[in-house]
Amino acid sequence: MVSLVQQLFDRLISLSNQYKEVLMPGYTHLQVAMPSSFGLWFGAYAESLADDLLILKSAYEIVNRNPLGSAAGYGSSFPLNRQMTSDLLAFESMNYNVVYAQMGRGKSEKILSNAMANIAETMGKFAMDICLYMGQNHAFITFPEEYTTGSSIMPHKKNPDVFELIRARCNKLKALPNEIAMITTNLPSGYHRDLQLIKEGFVPAFENLKSCLFMSHFMLEQIKVQENIVGDDKYKYMFSVELVNQLVLEGMPFRDAYIEVGRRIEKGTFEVPSKLAHTHAGSLGNLCNGEITERFNVSRSFFEDQEKLVRKAFEALLV
């Protein structure tokens, strides 16, 4: 799963760098607001994945503990060497208290499903953006015809079915932690048969998430970006803040600049500034993709190290 997250992350960063100069409208309240760029848009989801991987790392650290030896939840009278099995199976440590090891049923799944739900949240929101921006009213992006679907009765349609299905699957993944919580919410300590029902949703979730990650990356390899969006007059006023800021930097109080630009818009004399002056970290002119990649790589290297430890442990068992 982590390798698929990296694959998608790398593609988003690549697209962000490729289209960093291509402007698009930014929205608040679904209304045209301020200038954005495809570099900012793609990069935002890359940074979101970096945080998602950090959360997955935290979940891994919690569940990477050996429950073996807890038996039915109260230990055993056999002289077990629990540290030996922990070492042999490359667990970081063990669930020391055997009752707590039993209590980990349901809790471990919920912790991990929450981490997976964060990745699903990122992809689901991105899929919604894709569906919105593909529509004729936006027409910011498109995909080759063979990667969209038509309508049973409307020959003009190019529907984003892949991203609609990704959106729906991600919504199911986001619901999984709550489903697990509802199964375990009124259970006392000790084992209960209710816990078996957790597996019905939890086990398939891994393949569902991996499929969404794979298909998101696959589709982004085919994406086509419209590069002359903001020249349309309907996006003219999203540059109003640029002029307000320009007047403020020239010495006019912000309140007066705000009123002045509003008057120009009302009179039809507003003109789009000749250039944008976004230079601070994380803005249009300074995406900080290198810093985002460094943050992602810290978590990625952790999983690489864990993979080596597990492989080494199992190779030793086979000897």
VEXVO-620280 format. One record per atom (N, C-alpha, C): x, y, z; residue in one letter. Coordinates in steps of 0.02 Angstrom, whole numbers, plus 50000, padded with zeros to 5 digits. Layout:
residues N
XYZA
...
This chain:
residues 319
500414994050000M
500005000050000M
500435006350000M
500965006350040V
501395012250045V
501715013849978V
501905008749941S
502205009949875S
501705013149827S
501065011449834L
500545014449792L
500425021649812L
500455023049877V
500405029949900V
500975034149871V
501585031249872Q
502155034849845Q
502075036049770Q
501825031049735Q
501725031649663Q
501255037449647Q
500715037949685L
500235043449674L
500545050049694L
500895050049751F
501225056149774F
501715058849721F
502125054449695D
502625056449645D
502295059449583D
501745056449563R
501385058949504R
501095065949517R
500825066949577L
500535073449594L
501075078749596L
501655077149625I
502205081949628I
502445083549557I
502495078349515S
502715079349446S
502235084049409S
501585082849416L
501085087049384L
501105094149411L
501215094749477S
501255101349508S
501835105349479S
502405102149471N
502985105549442N
502865107149368N
502555102549333Q
502435103449261Q
501975109249247Q
501465110149288Y
500955115249275Y
500955120949326Y
501535122249355K
501575127349407K
501425134349381K
501525135449316E
501395142049287E
500695142849259E
500305137449259V
499645137649228V
499125139549280V
498805145349270L
498325147849318L
497645144549311L
497285144349366M
496595141949368M
496235145949422M
495575146149421P
495225149749474P
495245145849539P
495315149549594G
495215146649660G
494505148449683G
494215144149724Y
493515145049743Y
493435145349819Y
492975149549841T
492705149149909T
491955149249902T
491605145249941H
490875144749937H
490635142649867H
491065139249830L
490945137349760L
490875143349714L
491105149149737Q
491115155249697Q
491835156749677Q
491925159549617V
492585161449595V
492875166349645V
493485165049670A
493755169049725A
494405172549706A
494945168749701M
495615171549690M
496005167149643M
496545169749615P
496955165549570P
497265159649607P
497245153949575S
497605148049598S
497995145549537S
498265139649543S
498625136749487S
498565129149491S
498685125949435F
498695118649436F
499275116149479F
499805120049482G
500355118249526G
500135117949598G
499765123049620L
499505123149689L
499015117449700L
498585116249652W
498055111149659W
498355104149665W
498775102349618F
499085095749622F
499525095149685F
499895100449700G
500345100249757G
499985099649823G
499385102549827A
498995102149889A
498835094849906A
498645091049857Y
498485084049869Y
499105079849883Y
499675081949854A
500295078549871A
500465079549944A
500405085649969E
500555086950039E
500065083450085E
499445082950063S
498945079250102S
499145071950109S
499395068950056L
499635062050059L
500235061350106L
500655066550108A
501235066350154A
500995065850226A
500475069650243D
500195069250311D
499845062550322D
499505060150270D
499165053750276D
499655048150290D
500235048450258L
500745043250269L
501025043750340L
501075049750366L
501305050650435L
500815047550483L
500165048250470I
499655045250512I
499675037650507I
499795035150446L
499855027950436L
500465025250474L
500995029050475K
501595027250513K
501425026650588K
501055031450613S
500855031250684S
500435025150699S
499975023650654A
499545017750663A
499975011350663A
500445011150617Y
500885005250613Y
501275004250678Y
501515009750706E
501905009250768E
501475006550826E
500825007950825I
500385005450878I
500224998150868I
500084996150806V
499874989150795V
500464984450786V
501064987150780N
501654982950770N
501894980150838N
501444976750873R
501584973850938R
501324966750941R
501704962350970N
501554955250970N
501034953451023N
500444950751001P
499944948551050P
500024941151069P
500484937551035L
500544930351047L
500724928851119L
500384923951147G
500494922051217G
499934924351262G
499504928651235S
498934931051276S
498384925851280S
498414920851234A
497914915351233A
497214918351227A
496764916351271A
496084918951268A
496024925751301A
496584928551320G
496584935151349G
496824935451421G
497044929651447Y
497254929551517Y
497914925851526Y
498284925051470G
498934921951474G
498894914351477G
499464911251493S
499504903951493S
499974901651549S
499864895551573S
500314892751624S
500924889551593S
500954889251524F
501564886951492F
502104892351499F
502724890351507P
503284895251515P
503474898251447P
503054902551421L
503154905451354L
503704910751355L
504074911051300N
504564916351290N
504274921251239N
503894925951262R
503544930551217R
504034935251182R
504584936751214Q
505084941051182Q
505394937551122Q
505484930951127M
505774927151072M
505324927451011M
504674926251020T
504224926550963T
504174933650935T
504224938650979S
504224945650955S
504824946950910S
505394944450932D
506014945550893D
505994941650827D
505774935350831L
505764931150771L
505294933850717L
504744936850738L
504254939450691L
504334946950677L
504884949750702A
505074956650687A
504564961750713A
504214960050768F
503804965150800F
504254970050836F
504034976350840E
504414981350875E
504444979750949E
503884977550977S
503854975451047S
503244970851054S
502964970451113M
502374966251123M
501834970151159M
501224967651157N
500704969851203N
500864966351269N
501124969951316Y
501374966751377Y
500814963851420Y
500294967551432N
499744965251473N
499284960851430N
499194954551451V
498824949851409V
498094951751402V
497804954951452V
497114957251446V
497074962851395V
497574967251395Y
497574972651346Y
497674969951275Y
498074964651270A
498164961451204A
497494959251176A
497074956451220Q
496404954451199Q
495974960551182Q
496054965851221M
495684971951208M
495884975251142M
496464973251115G
496684975951051G
496254973750993G
495874968351003R
495404966350950R
494884971950942R
494814974150882G
494354979750870G
494714986450874G
495094987450926K
495474993650932K
496004994250878K
496384988950867S
496904989050816S
496594990250747S
496044986850732E
495724987750668E
495464994950659E
495204997750713K
494935004550709K
495495009650698K
496055008650734I
496625013150725I
496885013050653I
496965006950627L
497215006350559L
496705008750508L
496065007350519S
495555009550472S
495505017150472S
495635020350530N
495645027650531N
496215030350488N
496795027150492A
497355029250450A
497195028350376A
496875022750360M
496685021550290M
496145026450268M
495705028350314A
495165033050298A
495445039950282A
496015041750312N
496325048150295N
496575048250223N
496865042750201I
497075042250132I
496465042550086I
495935039050106A
495315039150067A
495015046050065A
495065049750119E
494815056650121E
495165060950069E
495815060250064T
496205064150015T
495995062249945T
495955055849930M
495785053749862M
495065055249845M
494615054649894G
493905056049881G
493795063349864G
494125067849901K
494065074949886K
494365076549818K
494935073449803F
495245074549738F
494795072049682F
494485066249692A
494025063449642A
493445068149631A
493195071349684M
492645076049677M
492865082149636M
493465084649650D
493735090149610D
493765088249536D
494015082249523I
494085079849454I
493395079849420I
492905077049453C
492225076749424C
491955083749410C
492085088349456L
491845095149448L
492205098649391L
492865098049390Y
493265101749340Y
493215098749270Y
492985092449265M
492875089449199M
492245091849166M
491775094349206G
491125096349179G
491185102149130G
490685102549085Q
490715107749033Q
490715114749061Q
490425115749120N
490405122349150N
491085124649175N
491545120049185H
492225121749204H
492705120349147H
492725114049125A
493165112049070A
493895113749083A
494115112549145F
494815113849162F
495265108049141F
494995102049143I
495385096049128I
494965091349087I
495295086649056T
494945081349020T
495385075149018T
495095069748994F
495455063448986F
495305060748916F
495735056548889P
495585053448824P
494905049948827P
494565049748772E
493885047148769E
493845040048795E
494365036048783E
494335029048804E
494375028148879E
494525033548916Y
494555033248989Y
493945036449022Y
493455037948981T
492815040349007T
492265035848980T
491655037049003T
491095033048978T
490555037448948T
490195034648901G
489645038348870G
488995037148906G
488475039648878S
487795038948906S
487405034048864S
486905030948895S
486485026148858S
486045029748807S
485915036248818I
485465039848771I
485755046548748I
486285049048780M
486555055648762M
487245054848731M
487285055548665P
487915054048630P
488475058948644P
488325064748674H
488845069748685H
489225068648750H
489025063848792K
489295063348859K
489985060048862K
490405062748907K
491045059648926K
491065059849002K
490825054549032N
490725054449105N
491355051949142N
491495054949200P
492085053049240P
491935047049286P
491695041649256D
491475035949297D
492015033249343D
492635033149319V
493185030449360V
493235034349425V
493225040849421F
493295045049481F
492655045049523F
492085043949492E
491475043249531E
491505036949573E
491765031549544L
491825025349582L
492365025949636L
492905029449621I
493415030649672I
493115034649729I
492735039749713R
492405043849764R
491955039649809R
491565035249779A
491105031049817A
491475025949860A
491995022949832R
492385018049870R
492735021449929R
492985027449917C
493315031149971C
492815033050025C
492205034550007N
491705036050057N
491555029950100N
491555024050069K
491465017950108K
492045016850156K
492655018250132L
493235017550175L
493215022450233L
492965028450221K
492905033450274K
492395031450326K
491905027450306A
491395025150352A
491615019350395A
492155015850374L
492365009750408L
492545010850482L
492935015950500P
493075016850572P
492455017450615P
491955020850589N
491325021550627N
490965014850632N
490995010850578E
490675004250581E
491004999950634E
491675000050637I
492024996150688I
491864998850758I
491835005450764A
491685008350829A
490985006250853A
490515005850807M
489835003850827M
489794996550848M
490224992350819I
490234985250839I
490534984450908I
491034988550924T
491394987750987T
491154992351043T
490704996851028T
490555002351074T
490275000151142T
489894994651145N
489584992651208N
489874986051234N
490494984451213L
490804978151235L
491264979351295L
491214975351348P
491694975751403P
492334972151382P
492824971851427S
493444968251412S
493304960851405S
493784957251374G
493674950151361G
493454949051290G
493464942751269Y
493284941151200Y
492524940451192Y
492284942751135H
491574942151118H
491514940451044H
491014936551026R
490924934250957R
490784940150910R
490534945650937D
490394951550896D
491004953650855D
491594952550885L
492214954950854L
492354951750786L
492074945850774Q
492184942650709Q
491884946750652Q
491344950350666L
491004954150614L
491424959950588L
491924962050627I
492364967450605I
492714965650540I
492894959250534K
493304957050477K
492924957850410K
492254957750413E
491864958050351E
492004964450312E
492094970050348G
492244976250314G
492984977850313G
493334975550364F
494034977450372F
494494974050322F
494424967650312V
494884963950268V
494844966350195V
494234967250167P
494204969650097P
494434976850089P
494474980650144A
494644987750139A
495344988850109A
495804984150123F
496484984950098F
496494984750021F
496154979849992E
496144979349919E
495764985149888E
495234987349922N
494844993049896N
495284999349894N
495645000549948L
496075006449950L
496635006049900L
496935000149894K
497474999249845K
497215000249774K
496614997949760S
496324998849694S
496215006249679S
495985009949729C
495865017149719C
496525020849707C
497035018949745L
497695022049735L
497965020549666L
497915014249645F
498165012149579F
497805015849524F
497145016049527M
496755019149474M
496835026749473M
496915029849531S
497035037049532S
497685038749496S
498205034849510H
498835036049477H
498775034649402H
498455029149384F
498375027349314F
498015032949275F
497475035549304M
497095040749270M
497495047249265M
497895048749316L
498285054949314L
498835054649261L
499015048649240E
499495048049185E
499175050049118E
498505050449116Q
498165052049054Q
497865059149055Q
497925062749110I
497575069149118I
497825074349068I
497355078449044K
497525083948999K
497275090449032K
497715095249038V
497575101549072V
497445107049022V
496905110749033Q
496745116648991Q
497195122449015Q
497595125148970E
498095129948991E
497915137248979E
497315138748956N
497135145748944N
496465147448976N
496375145349038I
495735145949071I
495575153149090I
496045156449124V
495885162749157V
495815168649110V
495935167649045G
495825173048998G
495095174548987G
494655170149007D
493925171149001D
493715176849047D
493295181349021D
493075187249059D
492715185449124D
492405179449126K
492035177649187K
492495176649247K
493145175949234Y
493625175249288Y
494005181749303Y
493805187149270K
494165193549275K
494215196049347K
493665195549384Y
493655198849450Y
494005194749505Y
494235188749487M
494615185149538M
495295188349551M
495475193149507F
496105196849516F
496005203249557F
495405204149584S
495265210449620S
495715211149682S
495845205549717V
496265205949776V
496975207849758V
497195205849698E
497865207749676E
497925215349673E
497405218549646L
497425225849641L
497375229149709L
496935226349752V
496885228949820V
497575228749854V
497905223149851N
498565222449882N
499075227149852N
499025228049786Q
499495232549752Q
499415239649778Q
498785241949785L
498665248649810L
498895249449882L
498805244149922V
499035244349992V
499795244949994V
500135241149953L
500865241549951L
501115248349927L
500685251949891E
500855258749868E
500705263949921E
500395261749977G
500285266350033G
499565267650051G
499095265050012M
498385266350027M
498155261750083M
497775264050133P
497495259750185P
497065254250154P
497075248350183F
496725242650153F
495985244150143F
495655247150194R
494935248650188R
494795253050127R
495215258150118D
495115262550060D
495255258949995D
495775254749994A
495935250949933A
495355246249915A
495075242949966Y
494515238449955Y
493925242149924Y
493775248049950I
493215252049924I
493365254449853I
493985256549842E
494175259049776E
494105253749722E
494355247749736V
494305242349687V
493585240449676V
493185240449729G
492465238949722G
492125244049677G
492315250349682R
492025255549639R
492205254449566R
492845252549555R
493055251249486R
492675245449455R
492555240349495I
492165234549471I
491465236849454I
491165240749498E
490475243149488E
490415247549426E
490925251649413K
490905256249357K
491135252949292K
491415246849296G
491665243449237G
492335245849214G
492715249049260T
493385251549242T
493945247249271T
493765241649302F
494275237349332F
494695234049277F
495345234149287E
495805230949240E
496235225949278E
496345220149247V
496735214849278V
497465217049284V
497765216449343P
498475218149350P
498905214249301P
499445217249280S
499865214149228S
500235207949253S
500355207449318K
500705201549344K
500495200149416K
500615193949436L
500465191949505L
501105192549547L
501005194049610A
501585195049654A
501555190349714A
501485183949700H
501455178849753H
502145175649760H
502485177249815T
503155174549824T
503255170849890T
502785171349936H
502895168250002H
502845160649996H
503115157350047A
503145149950047A
502455146950039A
502395142349992G
501775138749981G
501285142349936G
501495147849906S
501045151749863S
501165150049789S
500815153649746L
500865152449674L
501585152449649L
501965157149674G
502645157749649G
503165154049689G
502955150349739N
503435146749782N
503085140649811N
503025135349771L
502605129549789L
502885125449847L
503535125749859C
503855121849912C
503775114249901C
503765112249839N
503695105049825N
504295100949850N
504875104049852G
505455100649879G
505375099049953G
505125104049990E
505015103050061E
504475097950075E
503955098050033I
503415093150041I
503685086050028I
504105085449978T
504395078949961T
504845076450018T
505225080950047E
505645079050104E
505225076450162E
504675079750175R
504225077550229R
503945070550214R
503745069550152F
503475063050132F
504005057650140F
504625059150119N
505155054150119N
505355051850189N
505255056150240V
505405054150308V
504965048250328V
504315048750314S
503855043250330S
503985037250285S
504135038650221R
504245033050174R
504855029050194R
505385032350217S
505985028750237S
505855024250298S
505405026450342F
505225022350400F
504935015650376F
504485015850328F
504185009650304F
504695005350266F
505155008550232E
505685004750198E
506115001050249E
506275004350304D
506665001150357D
506284995350388D
505634996350399Q
505224990950428Q
505174984950381Q
505124986450317E
505084981050267E
505724976850267E
506294980150274K
506934976550277K
506974972150339K
506734974850396L
506754970950458L
506314964750453L
505724965550425V
505264959850418V
505544954650370V
505824957050315R
506114952350266R
506694948450297R
507114951950335K
507674948750367K
507444943550418K
506924945250456A
506664940550506A
506384934250474A
506024934950420F
505724929050387F
506254924950351F
506754928250325E
507314924450294E
507664920250347E
507734922950407A
508044919250461A
507624913250481A
506964914050479L
506524908450497L
506564902750447L
506704904550383L
506734899550331L
507384895650331L
507894898250364V
508544894850365V
508504888450406V
